[in-house]
């Protein structure tokens, strides 16, 4: 169950972290399933980094359907979803498998591909889960997100009839010097520096933590793709949980 302070954090940032939402043993089982498929599908050897190619393996159907990942929706996550959504629809699987192998490049805040994963035609009654089943350090490819961006989008939508996805996204990303700096290749200031946009706080955060940690985010949180500049693969799963209709 989320505390009152955690609920306030979710309201303000659109992001809240549930540490140790599932056990290290559960996380290890999920990693074993993934490595078995990476070996079978791509010839990757867990102990040999020279075999870790492609950098972003996809099509991991066995891992996606594995029952080992059901542990993600454990009691802590379920009680948090009850608080945020009321009744919600049980998902068929634990969502997209996100893997990024070490890339041997410096880490930086991306300036491209900032987006949401849903449109703006109507208020969204959903929460997105991001579950770490491998340890994830800063710079290790964890999904960068703009905390507070859901409220910037909500405020923008209250001022316009525009609902087309790309138009709304682009207008928001041009709406303030802070966003324009974030999305510029030639940055004038540090994009990690937090700011207040007409009273609403925003900042870039990386989804980092220990295997078993789960983040819940508002569906209108802007996020992007970052390189993995660490030594270990990024291993996460993500999916929407929808309010029951």
C-alpha positions as a LaTeX table, in Angstrom:
\begin{tabular}{lrrr}
\hline
Residue & $x$ (\AA) & $y$ (\AA) & $z$ (\AA) \\
\hline
Unk1 & 0.00 & 0.00 & 0.00 \\
Unk2 & 1.27 & 3.48 & $-0.86$ \\
Unk3 & 1.65 & 5.88 & 2.04 \\
Unk4 & 0.07 & 9.33 & 2.03 \\
Unk5 & 3.48 & 10.81 & 1.15 \\
Unk6 & 3.90 & 8.36 & $-1.74$ \\
Unk7 & 0.46 & 9.23 & $-3.07$ \\
Unk8 & 1.47 & 12.91 & $-2.92$ \\
Unk9 & 4.66 & 12.08 & $-4.85$ \\
Unk10 & 2.64 & 10.28 & $-7.52$ \\
Unk11 & 0.25 & 13.23 & $-7.80$ \\
Unk12 & 3.15 & 15.71 & $-8.14$ \\
Unk13 & 5.65 & 13.70 & $-10.20$ \\
Unk14 & 3.51 & 11.06 & $-11.88$ \\
Unk15 & 6.18 & 8.56 & $-10.79$ \\
Unk16 & 6.45 & 6.51 & $-7.61$ \\
Unk17 & 8.89 & 3.73 & $-6.75$ \\
Unk18 & 7.99 & 0.57 & $-4.84$ \\
Unk19 & 11.27 & $-0.91$ & $-3.57$ \\
Unk20 & 11.56 & $-4.70$ & $-3.27$ \\
Unk21 & 8.11 & $-5.28$ & $-4.76$ \\
Unk22 & 9.15 & $-8.85$ & $-5.59$ \\
Unk23 & 11.91 & $-11.04$ & $-4.19$ \\
Unk24 & 15.52 & $-11.49$ & $-5.38$ \\
Unk25 & 14.70 & $-15.16$ & $-6.07$ \\
Unk26 & 11.77 & $-14.15$ & $-8.29$ \\
Unk27 & 14.03 & $-11.70$ & $-10.14$ \\
Unk28 & 16.69 & $-14.39$ & $-10.61$ \\
Unk29 & 14.12 & $-16.76$ & $-12.13$ \\
Unk30 & 13.07 & $-14.03$ & $-14.57$ \\
Unk31 & 16.70 & $-13.43$ & $-15.57$ \\
Unk32 & 17.24 & $-17.17$ & $-16.09$ \\
Unk33 & 14.25 & $-17.33$ & $-18.46$ \\
Unk34 & 15.56 & $-14.33$ & $-20.40$ \\
Unk35 & 19.13 & $-15.60$ & $-20.68$ \\
Unk36 & 17.88 & $-18.98$ & $-21.86$ \\
Unk37 & 15.96 & $-17.29$ & $-24.65$ \\
Unk38 & 18.83 & $-14.92$ & $-25.51$ \\
Unk39 & 21.05 & $-17.99$ & $-25.84$ \\
Unk40 & 18.55 & $-19.92$ & $-27.97$ \\
Unk41 & 17.48 & $-17.01$ & $-30.17$ \\
Unk42 & 20.67 & $-14.94$ & $-30.49$ \\
Unk43 & 23.51 & $-17.21$ & $-29.37$ \\
Unk44 & 24.33 & $-15.03$ & $-26.36$ \\
Unk45 & 26.46 & $-16.52$ & $-23.62$ \\
Unk46 & 25.71 & $-15.06$ & $-20.21$ \\
Unk47 & 29.40 & $-15.30$ & $-19.25$ \\
Unk48 & 30.86 & $-13.98$ & $-22.53$ \\
Unk49 & 30.26 & $-10.30$ & $-23.28$ \\
Unk50 & 31.64 & $-10.70$ & $-26.78$ \\
Unk51 & 28.43 & $-12.60$ & $-27.67$ \\
Unk52 & 26.06 & $-9.87$ & $-26.41$ \\
Unk53 & 24.69 & $-8.81$ & $-29.76$ \\
Unk54 & 22.28 & $-7.32$ & $-30.80$ \\
Unk55 & 22.38 & $-4.44$ & $-28.35$ \\
Unk56 & 18.58 & $-4.24$ & $-28.11$ \\
Unk57 & 17.22 & $-7.75$ & $-28.67$ \\
Unk58 & 13.52 & $-7.95$ & $-29.45$ \\
Unk59 & 10.95 & $-10.63$ & $-30.26$ \\
Unk60 & 11.50 & $-12.36$ & $-26.91$ \\
Unk61 & 8.25 & $-14.32$ & $-26.99$ \\
Unk62 & 9.22 & $-17.04$ & $-24.52$ \\
Unk63 & 10.28 & $-14.50$ & $-21.91$ \\
Unk64 & 7.19 & $-12.40$ & $-22.53$ \\
Unk65 & 4.84 & $-15.31$ & $-21.81$ \\
Unk66 & 6.84 & $-16.79$ & $-18.91$ \\
Unk67 & 4.86 & $-17.35$ & $-15.73$ \\
Unk68 & 7.97 & $-16.42$ & $-13.73$ \\
Unk69 & 7.08 & $-12.76$ & $-14.36$ \\
Unk70 & 3.72 & $-13.09$ & $-12.61$ \\
Unk71 & 5.59 & $-12.27$ & $-9.39$ \\
Unk72 & 5.77 & $-8.64$ & $-10.55$ \\
Unk73 & 2.09 & $-8.24$ & $-9.67$ \\
Unk74 & 2.66 & $-9.17$ & $-6.05$ \\
Unk75 & 0.79 & $-7.86$ & $-3.01$ \\
Unk76 & 2.59 & $-4.49$ & $-2.85$ \\
Unk77 & 1.95 & $-3.63$ & $-6.49$ \\
Unk78 & $-1.62$ & $-4.89$ & $-6.38$ \\
Unk79 & $-2.50$ & $-2.79$ & $-3.34$ \\
Unk80 & $-0.94$ & 0.29 & $-4.97$ \\
Unk81 & $-2.96$ & $-0.30$ & $-8.15$ \\
Unk82 & $-6.11$ & $-0.68$ & $-6.03$ \\
Unk83 & $-5.42$ & 2.74 & $-4.52$ \\
Unk84 & $-4.68$ & 4.44 & $-7.84$ \\
Unk85 & $-7.26$ & 2.77 & $-10.08$ \\
Unk86 & $-9.89$ & 1.10 & $-7.91$ \\
Unk87 & $-10.94$ & $-1.98$ & $-9.88$ \\
Unk88 & $-8.52$ & $-2.83$ & $-12.67$ \\
Unk89 & $-8.24$ & $-5.39$ & $-15.42$ \\
Unk90 & $-5.94$ & $-8.34$ & $-14.83$ \\
Unk91 & $-3.32$ & $-8.38$ & $-17.62$ \\
Unk92 & $-2.65$ & $-11.45$ & $-19.72$ \\
Unk93 & 1.13 & $-11.18$ & $-19.25$ \\
Unk94 & 3.73 & $-8.97$ & $-17.56$ \\
Unk95 & 4.26 & $-6.78$ & $-20.61$ \\
Unk96 & 7.08 & $-5.79$ & $-22.93$ \\
Unk97 & 10.55 & $-7.19$ & $-22.28$ \\
Unk98 & 13.09 & $-4.34$ & $-22.33$ \\
Unk99 & 16.73 & $-5.33$ & $-22.75$ \\
Unk100 & 19.69 & $-3.07$ & $-23.54$ \\
Unk101 & 23.16 & $-4.56$ & $-23.61$ \\
Unk102 & 26.20 & $-2.44$ & $-22.59$ \\
Unk103 & 27.05 & $-0.17$ & $-25.49$ \\
Unk104 & 30.48 & 1.19 & $-24.57$ \\
Unk105 & 29.40 & 4.81 & $-25.05$ \\
Unk106 & 29.18 & 7.77 & $-22.68$ \\
Unk107 & 25.81 & 8.34 & $-21.04$ \\
Unk108 & 23.86 & 11.51 & $-21.67$ \\
Unk109 & 20.29 & 12.70 & $-21.41$ \\
Unk110 & 18.68 & 12.00 & $-24.81$ \\
Unk111 & 17.42 & 14.96 & $-26.82$ \\
Unk112 & 15.26 & 12.88 & $-29.18$ \\
Unk113 & 12.27 & 10.55 & $-28.94$ \\
Unk114 & 10.54 & 12.17 & $-25.97$ \\
Unk115 & 7.00 & 10.80 & $-26.06$ \\
Unk116 & 4.11 & 9.26 & $-24.17$ \\
Unk117 & 2.74 & 5.81 & $-24.93$ \\
Unk118 & $-0.92$ & 6.86 & $-25.15$ \\
Unk119 & $-2.81$ & 9.63 & $-26.87$ \\
Unk120 & $-4.75$ & 12.57 & $-25.47$ \\
Unk121 & $-8.26$ & 12.09 & $-26.85$ \\
Unk122 & $-9.72$ & 11.43 & $-23.40$ \\
Unk123 & $-8.52$ & 11.24 & $-19.80$ \\
Unk124 & $-6.50$ & 8.07 & $-19.35$ \\
Unk125 & $-7.47$ & 5.69 & $-16.58$ \\
Unk126 & $-4.33$ & 3.60 & $-16.43$ \\
Unk127 & $-1.00$ & 3.21 & $-14.70$ \\
Unk128 & 2.20 & 2.02 & $-16.35$ \\
Unk129 & 4.37 & $-0.52$ & $-14.55$ \\
Unk130 & 8.15 & $-0.60$ & $-15.00$ \\
Unk131 & 9.63 & $-3.63$ & $-13.24$ \\
Unk132 & 13.37 & $-4.15$ & $-12.76$ \\
Unk133 & 14.45 & $-7.79$ & $-12.76$ \\
Unk134 & 18.12 & $-6.91$ & $-12.95$ \\
Unk135 & 20.04 & $-4.32$ & $-10.92$ \\
Unk136 & 20.09 & $-1.01$ & $-12.74$ \\
Unk137 & 22.64 & 1.67 & $-11.90$ \\
Unk138 & 22.69 & 5.28 & $-13.14$ \\
Unk139 & 23.77 & 5.40 & $-16.77$ \\
Unk140 & 22.76 & 1.77 & $-17.24$ \\
Unk141 & 20.01 & 2.31 & $-19.79$ \\
Unk142 & 17.14 & 2.90 & $-17.37$ \\
Unk143 & 14.31 & 4.73 & $-19.08$ \\
Unk144 & 14.66 & 8.51 & $-18.57$ \\
Unk145 & 11.40 & 10.21 & $-17.66$ \\
Unk146 & 10.24 & 13.78 & $-17.10$ \\
Unk147 & 8.72 & 13.82 & $-13.64$ \\
Unk148 & 5.78 & 16.23 & $-13.56$ \\
Unk149 & 5.23 & 16.25 & $-17.32$ \\
Unk150 & 1.76 & 14.71 & $-16.92$ \\
Unk151 & 0.60 & 17.92 & $-15.22$ \\
Unk152 & 2.16 & 20.09 & $-17.94$ \\
Unk153 & 0.23 & 18.08 & $-20.54$ \\
Unk154 & $-2.98$ & 18.23 & $-18.50$ \\
Unk155 & $-2.67$ & 22.01 & $-18.20$ \\
Unk156 & $-1.99$ & 22.39 & $-21.91$ \\
Unk157 & $-5.05$ & 20.28 & $-22.80$ \\
Unk158 & $-7.22$ & 22.56 & $-20.63$ \\
Unk159 & $-6.29$ & 25.48 & $-22.93$ \\
Unk160 & $-6.92$ & 23.90 & $-26.35$ \\
Unk161 & $-9.20$ & 21.62 & $-28.32$ \\
Unk162 & $-6.19$ & 20.00 & $-29.97$ \\
Unk163 & $-5.96$ & 16.29 & $-29.25$ \\
Unk164 & $-3.90$ & 14.89 & $-32.14$ \\
Unk165 & $-1.00$ & 12.99 & $-30.59$ \\
Unk166 & 1.96 & 14.52 & $-32.42$ \\
Unk167 & 0.56 & 18.04 & $-32.29$ \\
Unk168 & 0.01 & 17.93 & $-28.53$ \\
Unk169 & 3.41 & 16.37 & $-27.86$ \\
Unk170 & 5.24 & 18.88 & $-30.06$ \\
Unk171 & 3.39 & 21.87 & $-28.59$ \\
Unk172 & 4.27 & 20.78 & $-25.06$ \\
Unk173 & 7.92 & 20.23 & $-25.99$ \\
Unk174 & 8.05 & 23.76 & $-27.47$ \\
Unk175 & 6.07 & 25.38 & $-24.66$ \\
Unk176 & 8.95 & 26.44 & $-22.40$ \\
Unk177 & 12.72 & 27.08 & $-22.62$ \\
Unk178 & 13.29 & 24.12 & $-20.27$ \\
Unk179 & 11.65 & 21.70 & $-22.73$ \\
Unk180 & 13.33 & 23.36 & $-25.69$ \\
Unk181 & 16.70 & 22.87 & $-24.00$ \\
Unk182 & 15.86 & 19.24 & $-23.21$ \\
Unk183 & 15.10 & 18.50 & $-26.87$ \\
Unk184 & 18.05 & 20.43 & $-28.31$ \\
Unk185 & 21.27 & 18.74 & $-29.36$ \\
Unk186 & 23.15 & 21.92 & $-28.44$ \\
Unk187 & 22.11 & 22.49 & $-24.84$ \\
Unk188 & 22.60 & 25.78 & $-23.06$ \\
Unk189 & 22.11 & 24.37 & $-19.55$ \\
Unk190 & 22.27 & 20.99 & $-17.84$ \\
Unk191 & 19.08 & 19.09 & $-18.82$ \\
Unk192 & 19.14 & 17.31 & $-15.44$ \\
Unk193 & 18.61 & 20.63 & $-13.66$ \\
Unk194 & 15.06 & 20.73 & $-12.21$ \\
Unk195 & 12.76 & 23.64 & $-12.95$ \\
Unk196 & 9.34 & 25.08 & $-12.26$ \\
Unk197 & 7.18 & 25.83 & $-15.28$ \\
Unk198 & 4.61 & 28.38 & $-14.15$ \\
Unk199 & 4.45 & 26.72 & $-10.75$ \\
Unk200 & 4.65 & 23.08 & $-11.84$ \\
Unk201 & 7.93 & 21.30 & $-10.99$ \\
Unk202 & 9.65 & 19.14 & $-13.63$ \\
Unk203 & 12.89 & 17.21 & $-13.68$ \\
Unk204 & 14.51 & 14.34 & $-15.58$ \\
Unk205 & 14.84 & 11.09 & $-13.63$ \\
Unk206 & 16.31 & 7.71 & $-14.57$ \\
Unk207 & 14.52 & 4.53 & $-13.57$ \\
Unk208 & 17.28 & 2.90 & $-11.54$ \\
Unk209 & 17.35 & 0.53 & $-8.60$ \\
Unk210 & 17.69 & $-3.05$ & $-7.49$ \\
Unk211 & 16.20 & $-6.18$ & $-9.02$ \\
Unk212 & 12.67 & $-6.44$ & $-7.62$ \\
Unk213 & 11.96 & $-2.70$ & $-7.60$ \\
Unk214 & 8.86 & $-1.51$ & $-9.46$ \\
Unk215 & 7.98 & 1.98 & $-10.66$ \\
Unk216 & 4.42 & 3.12 & $-11.32$ \\
Unk217 & 3.96 & 6.05 & $-13.70$ \\
Unk218 & 1.13 & 8.16 & $-15.01$ \\
Unk219 & 0.49 & 7.35 & $-18.71$ \\
Unk220 & 1.17 & 10.96 & $-19.75$ \\
Unk221 & 4.73 & 11.00 & $-18.41$ \\
Unk222 & 7.14 & 11.93 & $-21.20$ \\
Unk223 & 10.01 & 9.48 & $-21.54$ \\
Unk224 & 12.74 & 8.53 & $-23.98$ \\
Unk225 & 15.45 & 5.93 & $-24.68$ \\
Unk226 & 18.94 & 6.17 & $-23.16$ \\
Unk227 & 22.16 & 4.29 & $-23.91$ \\
Unk228 & 23.50 & 1.68 & $-21.54$ \\
Unk229 & 26.88 & 3.04 & $-20.48$ \\
Unk230 & 27.25 & 0.57 & $-17.60$ \\
Unk231 & 28.69 & $-2.94$ & $-17.55$ \\
Unk232 & 25.53 & $-4.99$ & $-17.06$ \\
Unk233 & 22.47 & $-5.47$ & $-19.30$ \\
Unk234 & 19.37 & $-3.41$ & $-18.61$ \\
Unk235 & 16.55 & $-5.89$ & $-17.88$ \\
Unk236 & 13.07 & $-4.49$ & $-17.31$ \\
Unk237 & 9.45 & $-5.20$ & $-18.16$ \\
Unk238 & 6.78 & $-2.60$ & $-18.76$ \\
Unk239 & 3.06 & $-2.61$ & $-19.38$ \\
Unk240 & $-0.12$ & $-0.63$ & $-18.83$ \\
Unk241 & $-2.65$ & $-1.66$ & $-16.22$ \\
Unk242 & $-6.09$ & $-0.34$ & $-17.15$ \\
Unk243 & $-8.95$ & 0.62 & $-14.91$ \\
Unk244 & $-11.84$ & $-1.84$ & $-15.26$ \\
Unk245 & $-14.73$ & $-0.52$ & $-17.33$ \\
\hline
\end{tabular}
